[in-house]
Amino acid sequence: MPHVSPHTCRHTFGHRWLAAGGDLFKLAKVLGHASVAVTQKHYAYLLKENLRDAVDRLDLGLGLPKPTGKVLEWTRER
């Protein structure tokens, strides 16, 4: 088994917290960071990965088609 440090366990916890949809502000409190900026510095890349999933789940009630991963082309009627 490779060397596992407390820091590795802590980072894995933070990663899994965010991957499961956890809140960055609450994670900062749980980890005891002085500010959310510290948490964001170390975990912001994970938020970008989940951003597309969050947008795909978003329903604004506008009757727009759900994204299919392709860019929608809008045409203007004259």
C-alpha positions in Angstrom: 0.0 0.0 0.0 1.4 3.4 -0.9 2.2 5.9 1.8 -1.0 7.6 3.0 -0.7 10.7 5.1 -3.3 12.6 7.1 -3.0 15.4 4.5 -3.9 12.8 1.8 -7.0 11.7 3.7 -8.0 15.3 4.3 -7.7 16.2 0.6 -9.6 13.0 -0.4 -12.4 14.0 2.0 -12.6 17.5 0.5 -12.6 16.1 -3.0 -15.4 13.6 -2.2 -17.4 16.3 -0.3 -17.5 18.5 -3.4 -17.9 15.6 -5.9 -21.0 14.5 -3.9 -22.5 18.0 -4.3 -21.3 19.5 -1.0 -21.1 23.2 -0.5 -17.7 25.0 -0.7 -18.5 27.3 2.2 -19.4 24.5 4.5 -16.3 22.5 3.5 -14.2 25.5 4.4 -15.7 25.4 7.9 -15.4 21.6 8.3 -11.7 21.8 7.2 -11.1 24.8 9.5 -9.8 27.1 6.8 -9.4 30.7 7.8 -11.4 31.8 4.7 -13.3 30.3 1.8 -10.5 31.6 -0.4 -8.1 29.0 1.0 -10.5 26.2 0.3 -11.2 27.6 -3.2 -7.5 27.8 -4.0 -7.1 24.0 -3.3 -10.4 22.7 -4.7 -11.6 25.1 -7.4 -10.6 22.8 -10.2 -13.2 20.3 -8.9 -15.9 22.9 -9.1 -15.2 23.4 -12.8 -15.5 19.7 -13.4 -19.0 19.6 -11.8 -20.2 22.9 -13.4 -21.5 21.2 -16.6 -23.4 18.6 -14.6 -25.0 21.4 -12.5 -26.0 23.3 -15.7 -27.5 20.1 -17.2 -29.6 19.5 -14.1 -30.8 23.1 -13.9 -34.5 23.7 -14.8 -35.5 27.3 -15.0 -39.1 26.5 -16.1 -38.7 28.3 -19.4 -39.7 25.3 -21.5 -36.3 25.2 -23.2 -34.9 21.8 -24.4 -32.5 20.1 -22.1 -28.9 20.4 -23.3 -27.6 17.4 -25.3 -23.9 18.3 -25.1 -24.1 20.1 -28.4 -24.4 23.9 -28.8 -27.9 25.0 -29.6 -28.1 27.2 -32.7 -30.6 30.0 -32.4 -32.1 31.5 -35.5 -33.9 34.8 -35.6 -37.2 34.9 -37.5 -37.8 37.9 -39.7 
